[in-house]
Amino acid sequence: MSATPGLAECGTLDLGYIEVPEFGLADGARPEDVRFELGYDEEGIAAWPTFKQLLDQGVIRTGTKFQIAIPTALAVVGVFIRAEDRSTLVPEYEKRLAVEIANIAEKLPTDDIALQWDVAVEFGLLEGAFGPMPLPKEVILDEIVRMSSYVPESIEMGYHLCYGSAPTGADGRGRHFVEPGDTSLLVEVANAISQRAVRPISWIHLPVPIARDDDAYFQPLDRLLLRPETTLYLGLLHEQDGAEGAQRRIATAARHVSDFGVGTECGMLSEPRDRIPYLLRLHRDVSVPEPARP
């Protein structure tokens, strides 16, 4: 944001668990004067040769996709841009996202890549974690769904729904904006994506806090309405209680939804590097019930 022409730092935003610099239109600047340069295309294209080399060497299994994860427009504008400028700058930000995704599609083999939309700040806004909600719920849902329209169908695409994971604790681990009371809001957003997206959705990932192995958390999944091509992933793997805790959460989840995969709650970015092999083995070692067959 600080390097973006047309923007100026204008204060600090307290998100309740972390403070971030806030930006707005510079004096005399118009929204069309703002020139976002995000770099998601540059980073993805630069990283591809390493992935391809490992793929060719057999280190990475054939058929594995090269995943590029990008926060939604509101995930960035909704935090770093002051409230009075958000509605005018979201379209400018989305224009740049569209350009960078087009660059990715042009430079990389689209059959071998996947793009994931990271949806986190939206849940902070919807839950009121950052103060009074500045946007109507329907505007937020429309923005989440609209992200799908920027990705060519030749690229596999999915959504990671998240309650945040900024490493704010002394141990460096991530922490949510606010702990979800249950999966109700997650299901509402997932259903909106499924009903409105203009292209196939390959996966949707939902977080499961370590303490939640109770039916109350998973019960809203009874209302989940995903498309046939969409795989549900539940982020119920936690290093702290390993396979035993994961199996307990899996057993409860299976009473409310079938045919799901598993993952960590919010990826592995905040985990210590030396713990990644353990987490990968944990993915392998847990057992998910087979879906019921008609």
GIZIZI-V447109 format. One record per residue. N is the residue number from 1. RES is the residue in three letters. PSI is psi in whole degrees, 0 to 359 (999 if undefined). OMEGA is omega in radians with two decimals (999 if undefined). NEAR is the number of other C-alpha atoms within 12 Angstrom. Layout:
BEGIN
n:N res:RES psi:PSI omega:OMEGA near:NEAR
n:N res:RES psi:PSI omega:OMEGA near:NEAR
END
This chain:
BEGIN
n:1 res:MET psi:320 omega:-3.09 near:28
n:2 res:SER psi:338 omega:-3.13 near:22
n:3 res:ALA psi:5 omega:-3.06 near:14
n:4 res:THR psi:120 omega:3.08 near:23
n:5 res:PRO psi:137 omega:3.12 near:23
n:6 res:GLY psi:351 omega:3.11 near:25
n:7 res:LEU psi:154 omega:3.07 near:30
n:8 res:ALA psi:141 omega:3.09 near:24
n:9 res:GLU psi:134 omega:-3.03 near:23
n:10 res:CYS psi:11 omega:3.12 near:21
n:11 res:GLY psi:196 omega:-3.14 near:16
n:12 res:THR psi:138 omega:3.10 near:18
n:13 res:LEU psi:125 omega:3.11 near:22
n:14 res:ASP psi:111 omega:-3.13 near:18
n:15 res:LEU psi:6 omega:3.12 near:27
n:16 res:GLY psi:327 omega:3.11 near:19
n:17 res:TYR psi:357 omega:3.07 near:21
n:18 res:ILE psi:146 omega:3.07 near:22
n:19 res:GLU psi:141 omega:-3.14 near:16
n:20 res:VAL psi:151 omega:3.05 near:23
n:21 res:PRO psi:146 omega:-3.13 near:22
n:22 res:GLU psi:142 omega:-3.08 near:28
n:23 res:PHE psi:156 omega:3.06 near:33
n:24 res:GLY psi:178 omega:3.09 near:35
n:25 res:LEU psi:133 omega:3.09 near:32
n:26 res:ALA psi:160 omega:3.13 near:22
n:27 res:ASP psi:126 omega:3.11 near:16
n:28 res:GLY psi:355 omega:-3.11 near:14
n:29 res:ALA psi:147 omega:3.04 near:18
n:30 res:ARG psi:160 omega:3.13 near:18
n:31 res:PRO psi:322 omega:-3.12 near:27
n:32 res:GLU psi:349 omega:3.07 near:20
n:33 res:ASP psi:344 omega:-3.10 near:19
n:34 res:VAL psi:126 omega:-3.09 near:31
n:35 res:ARG psi:91 omega:3.13 near:25
n:36 res:PHE psi:135 omega:2.97 near:31
n:37 res:GLU psi:105 omega:-2.94 near:22
n:38 res:LEU psi:321 omega:3.07 near:28
n:39 res:GLY psi:5 omega:3.10 near:19
n:40 res:TYR psi:323 omega:3.11 near:28
n:41 res:ASP psi:315 omega:-3.12 near:28
n:42 res:GLU psi:316 omega:-3.13 near:21
n:43 res:GLU psi:317 omega:-3.14 near:21
n:44 res:GLY psi:315 omega:-3.13 near:29
n:45 res:ILE psi:321 omega:3.14 near:28
n:46 res:ALA psi:328 omega:-3.10 near:17
n:47 res:ALA psi:338 omega:-3.05 near:21
n:48 res:TRP psi:314 omega:-3.09 near:26
n:49 res:PRO psi:324 omega:3.10 near:17
n:50 res:THR psi:315 omega:3.10 near:17
n:51 res:PHE psi:314 omega:-3.11 near:26
n:52 res:LYS psi:321 omega:3.11 near:25
n:53 res:GLN psi:315 omega:3.12 near:16
n:54 res:LEU psi:325 omega:3.09 near:17
n:55 res:LEU psi:313 omega:-3.13 near:19
n:56 res:ASP psi:329 omega:-3.14 near:15
n:57 res:GLN psi:352 omega:-3.11 near:12
n:58 res:GLY psi:5 omega:3.08 near:13
n:59 res:VAL psi:320 omega:3.04 near:13
n:60 res:ILE psi:135 omega:-3.04 near:16
n:61 res:ARG psi:140 omega:3.07 near:15
n:62 res:THR psi:136 omega:-3.13 near:16
n:63 res:GLY psi:348 omega:3.10 near:14
n:64 res:THR psi:135 omega:-3.13 near:19
n:65 res:LYS psi:150 omega:3.02 near:24
n:66 res:PHE psi:107 omega:-3.01 near:33
n:67 res:GLN psi:131 omega:3.04 near:29
n:68 res:ILE psi:120 omega:-3.11 near:37
n:69 res:ALA psi:130 omega:-3.08 near:25
n:70 res:ILE psi:129 omega:3.02 near:35
n:71 res:PRO psi:149 omega:3.07 near:32
n:72 res:THR psi:167 omega:3.12 near:41
n:73 res:ALA psi:316 omega:-3.10 near:40
n:74 res:LEU psi:335 omega:3.10 near:44
n:75 res:ALA psi:330 omega:3.13 near:32
n:76 res:VAL psi:305 omega:-3.11 near:30
n:77 res:VAL psi:325 omega:-3.10 near:34
n:78 res:GLY psi:347 omega:3.12 near:40
n:79 res:VAL psi:311 omega:-2.97 near:37
n:80 res:PHE psi:348 omega:3.13 near:34
n:81 res:ILE psi:133 omega:-3.12 near:35
n:82 res:ARG psi:154 omega:-2.97 near:32
n:83 res:ALA psi:319 omega:-3.04 near:28
n:84 res:GLU psi:345 omega:-3.13 near:19
n:85 res:ASP psi:355 omega:-3.02 near:30
n:86 res:ARG psi:312 omega:-3.03 near:28
n:87 res:SER psi:329 omega:-3.14 near:26
n:88 res:THR psi:337 omega:-3.07 near:23
n:89 res:LEU psi:342 omega:3.05 near:34
n:90 res:VAL psi:313 omega:3.13 near:35
n:91 res:PRO psi:323 omega:3.13 near:25
n:92 res:GLU psi:321 omega:3.11 near:28
n:93 res:TYR psi:318 omega:-3.14 near:36
n:94 res:GLU psi:324 omega:3.09 near:35
n:95 res:LYS psi:318 omega:-3.14 near:24
n:96 res:ARG psi:321 omega:3.05 near:26
n:97 res:LEU psi:315 omega:-3.13 near:34
n:98 res:ALA psi:318 omega:3.12 near:29
n:99 res:VAL psi:316 omega:-3.08 near:24
n:100 res:GLU psi:324 omega:3.08 near:28
n:101 res:ILE psi:322 omega:3.07 near:40
n:102 res:ALA psi:322 omega:3.08 near:26
n:103 res:ASN psi:318 omega:3.10 near:24
n:104 res:ILE psi:314 omega:-3.11 near:36
n:105 res:ALA psi:329 omega:-3.14 near:29
n:106 res:GLU psi:323 omega:-3.00 near:19
n:107 res:LYS psi:336 omega:-3.07 near:21
n:108 res:LEU psi:153 omega:3.10 near:30
n:109 res:PRO psi:110 omega:-2.96 near:21
n:110 res:THR psi:335 omega:3.11 near:27
n:111 res:ASP psi:340 omega:-3.04 near:21
n:112 res:ASP psi:3 omega:-3.10 near:25
n:113 res:ILE psi:161 omega:3.06 near:34
n:114 res:ALA psi:148 omega:3.12 near:34
n:115 res:LEU psi:131 omega:3.12 near:41
n:116 res:GLN psi:129 omega:3.01 near:33
n:117 res:TRP psi:124 omega:3.10 near:41
n:118 res:ASP psi:114 omega:-3.06 near:35
n:119 res:VAL psi:100 omega:-3.11 near:42
n:120 res:ALA psi:305 omega:-3.09 near:40
n:121 res:VAL psi:326 omega:3.12 near:37
n:122 res:GLU psi:324 omega:3.14 near:44
n:123 res:PHE psi:327 omega:3.02 near:40
n:124 res:GLY psi:319 omega:3.11 near:37
n:125 res:LEU psi:313 omega:-3.08 near:33
n:126 res:LEU psi:328 omega:-3.13 near:33
n:127 res:GLU psi:358 omega:-3.12 near:30
n:128 res:GLY psi:23 omega:-3.09 near:23
n:129 res:ALA psi:339 omega:-3.11 near:27
n:130 res:PHE psi:16 omega:-3.07 near:26
n:131 res:GLY psi:191 omega:-3.13 near:19
n:132 res:PRO psi:136 omega:-3.08 near:14
n:133 res:MET psi:121 omega:-3.05 near:21
n:134 res:PRO psi:349 omega:-3.08 near:26
n:135 res:LEU psi:146 omega:3.04 near:24
n:136 res:PRO psi:150 omega:-3.13 near:17
n:137 res:LYS psi:318 omega:-3.10 near:22
n:138 res:GLU psi:326 omega:3.08 near:18
n:139 res:VAL psi:318 omega:3.13 near:20
n:140 res:ILE psi:315 omega:3.12 near:34
n:141 res:LEU psi:318 omega:3.13 near:32
n:142 res:ASP psi:320 omega:-3.13 near:25
n:143 res:GLU psi:317 omega:3.11 near:35
n:144 res:ILE psi:313 omega:-3.12 near:40
n:145 res:VAL psi:319 omega:-3.07 near:34
n:146 res:ARG psi:333 omega:3.12 near:29
n:147 res:MET psi:327 omega:-3.11 near:40
n:148 res:SER psi:333 omega:-3.07 near:38
n:149 res:SER psi:346 omega:-3.11 near:27
n:150 res:TYR psi:356 omega:-3.05 near:34
n:151 res:VAL psi:121 omega:3.10 near:37
n:152 res:PRO psi:146 omega:-3.11 near:27
n:153 res:GLU psi:345 omega:3.09 near:24
n:154 res:SER psi:346 omega:3.09 near:23
n:155 res:ILE psi:126 omega:3.06 near:32
n:156 res:GLU psi:142 omega:-3.03 near:32
n:157 res:MET psi:144 omega:3.07 near:41
n:158 res:GLY psi:179 omega:-3.11 near:40
n:159 res:TYR psi:137 omega:2.97 near:44
n:160 res:HIS psi:110 omega:3.10 near:43
n:161 res:LEU psi:135 omega:-2.91 near:42
n:162 res:CYS psi:152 omega:3.06 near:42
n:163 res:TYR psi:25 omega:3.10 near:39
n:164 res:GLY psi:154 omega:3.12 near:38
n:165 res:SER psi:40 omega:3.11 near:33
n:166 res:ALA psi:131 omega:-3.11 near:29
n:167 res:PRO psi:85 omega:-3.04 near:21
n:168 res:THR psi:345 omega:-3.10 near:19
n:169 res:GLY psi:168 omega:3.13 near:14
n:170 res:ALA psi:333 omega:3.13 near:9
n:171 res:ASP psi:357 omega:3.12 near:12
n:172 res:GLY psi:1 omega:-3.12 near:15
n:173 res:ARG psi:155 omega:-3.13 near:23
n:174 res:GLY psi:157 omega:3.13 near:28
n:175 res:ARG psi:142 omega:3.14 near:27
n:176 res:HIS psi:155 omega:2.97 near:31
n:177 res:PHE psi:312 omega:3.13 near:30
n:178 res:VAL psi:146 omega:-3.13 near:28
n:179 res:GLU psi:129 omega:3.11 near:25
n:180 res:PRO psi:135 omega:3.10 near:32
n:181 res:GLY psi:324 omega:3.05 near:22
n:182 res:ASP psi:194 omega:-3.09 near:27
n:183 res:THR psi:14 omega:-3.06 near:37
n:184 res:SER psi:308 omega:-3.10 near:24
n:185 res:LEU psi:323 omega:3.08 near:33
n:186 res:LEU psi:316 omega:3.12 near:41
n:187 res:VAL psi:319 omega:3.13 near:33
n:188 res:GLU psi:316 omega:3.13 near:29
n:189 res:VAL psi:316 omega:3.12 near:39
n:190 res:ALA psi:320 omega:3.11 near:39
n:191 res:ASN psi:322 omega:3.10 near:30
n:192 res:ALA psi:317 omega:3.09 near:31
n:193 res:ILE psi:314 omega:-3.09 near:39
n:194 res:SER psi:323 omega:-3.08 near:33
n:195 res:GLN psi:330 omega:-2.95 near:23
n:196 res:ARG psi:341 omega:-3.05 near:24
n:197 res:ALA psi:143 omega:-3.04 near:31
n:198 res:VAL psi:3 omega:-3.11 near:20
n:199 res:ARG psi:168 omega:-3.13 near:26
n:200 res:PRO psi:146 omega:3.07 near:29
n:201 res:ILE psi:117 omega:-3.06 near:40
n:202 res:SER psi:325 omega:-3.14 near:30
n:203 res:TRP psi:156 omega:2.96 near:32
n:204 res:ILE psi:130 omega:-3.10 near:41
n:205 res:HIS psi:134 omega:3.13 near:40
n:206 res:LEU psi:141 omega:3.14 near:47
n:207 res:PRO psi:150 omega:3.04 near:43
n:208 res:VAL psi:109 omega:3.12 near:40
n:209 res:PRO psi:152 omega:-3.05 near:38
n:210 res:ILE psi:329 omega:-3.07 near:32
n:211 res:ALA psi:354 omega:-2.99 near:23
n:212 res:ARG psi:94 omega:3.00 near:30
n:213 res:ASP psi:21 omega:-3.07 near:26
n:214 res:ASP psi:154 omega:3.14 near:25
n:215 res:ASP psi:328 omega:-3.09 near:24
n:216 res:ALA psi:324 omega:-3.13 near:20
n:217 res:TYR psi:318 omega:-3.02 near:31
n:218 res:PHE psi:344 omega:-3.02 near:36
n:219 res:GLN psi:321 omega:3.11 near:25
n:220 res:PRO psi:342 omega:3.08 near:25
n:221 res:LEU psi:344 omega:3.03 near:32
n:222 res:ASP psi:335 omega:-3.09 near:22
n:223 res:ARG psi:4 omega:-3.09 near:19
n:224 res:LEU psi:130 omega:-3.08 near:30
n:225 res:LEU psi:79 omega:3.13 near:26
n:226 res:LEU psi:158 omega:3.08 near:33
n:227 res:ARG psi:160 omega:-3.14 near:22
n:228 res:PRO psi:329 omega:-3.08 near:14
n:229 res:GLU psi:356 omega:-3.02 near:18
n:230 res:THR psi:128 omega:3.05 near:29
n:231 res:THR psi:133 omega:3.05 near:29
n:232 res:LEU psi:132 omega:3.00 near:36
n:233 res:TYR psi:132 omega:3.10 near:35
n:234 res:LEU psi:124 omega:-3.10 near:42
n:235 res:GLY psi:69 omega:-3.02 near:34
n:236 res:LEU psi:7 omega:3.10 near:44
n:237 res:LEU psi:127 omega:3.13 near:43
n:238 res:HIS psi:134 omega:-3.13 near:38
n:239 res:GLU psi:324 omega:-2.98 near:31
n:240 res:GLN psi:327 omega:3.14 near:20
n:241 res:ASP psi:9 omega:2.92 near:18
n:242 res:GLY psi:214 omega:-3.04 near:26
n:243 res:ALA psi:324 omega:-3.11 near:30
n:244 res:GLU psi:311 omega:3.13 near:21
n:245 res:GLY psi:321 omega:3.13 near:26
n:246 res:ALA psi:316 omega:-3.13 near:38
n:247 res:GLN psi:327 omega:3.10 near:26
n:248 res:ARG psi:317 omega:3.12 near:27
n:249 res:ARG psi:324 omega:3.09 near:36
n:250 res:ILE psi:316 omega:-3.11 near:37
n:251 res:ALA psi:320 omega:3.12 near:27
n:252 res:THR psi:314 omega:-3.13 near:27
n:253 res:ALA psi:322 omega:-3.08 near:37
n:254 res:ALA psi:343 omega:3.07 near:29
n:255 res:ARG psi:349 omega:-3.05 near:26
n:256 res:HIS psi:343 omega:3.14 near:24
n:257 res:VAL psi:148 omega:3.12 near:31
n:258 res:SER psi:166 omega:3.05 near:28
n:259 res:ASP psi:62 omega:3.11 near:25
n:260 res:PHE psi:155 omega:2.99 near:31
n:261 res:GLY psi:178 omega:-3.12 near:31
n:262 res:VAL psi:159 omega:3.07 near:40
n:263 res:GLY psi:182 omega:3.02 near:37
n:264 res:THR psi:168 omega:-3.03 near:38
n:265 res:GLU psi:320 omega:-3.08 near:37
n:266 res:CYS psi:48 omega:-3.12 near:37
n:267 res:GLY psi:192 omega:-3.05 near:35
n:268 res:MET psi:12 omega:-3.08 near:26
n:269 res:LEU psi:321 omega:-3.07 near:20
n:270 res:SER psi:356 omega:-3.11 near:24
n:271 res:GLU psi:146 omega:3.05 near:26
n:272 res:PRO psi:140 omega:-3.05 near:17
n:273 res:ARG psi:322 omega:-3.07 near:13
n:274 res:ASP psi:354 omega:3.12 near:12
n:275 res:ARG psi:353 omega:-3.10 near:18
n:276 res:ILE psi:315 omega:3.11 near:19
n:277 res:PRO psi:320 omega:3.10 near:15
n:278 res:TYR psi:316 omega:-3.12 near:22
n:279 res:LEU psi:323 omega:3.09 near:31
n:280 res:LEU psi:319 omega:3.09 near:24
n:281 res:ARG psi:324 omega:3.12 near:17
n:282 res:LEU psi:319 omega:3.05 near:27
n:283 res:HIS psi:319 omega:-3.08 near:30
n:284 res:ARG psi:323 omega:-2.90 near:18
n:285 res:ASP psi:338 omega:-3.13 near:18
n:286 res:VAL psi:159 omega:-3.09 near:26
n:287 res:SER psi:123 omega:3.12 near:23
n:288 res:VAL psi:133 omega:-3.13 near:29
n:289 res:PRO psi:144 omega:3.04 near:20
n:290 res:GLU psi:138 omega:3.09 near:14
n:291 res:PRO psi:150 omega:3.09 near:14
n:292 res:ALA psi:137 omega:3.12 near:11
n:293 res:ARG psi:141 omega:3.14 near:7
n:294 res:PRO psi:999 omega:999 near:3
END
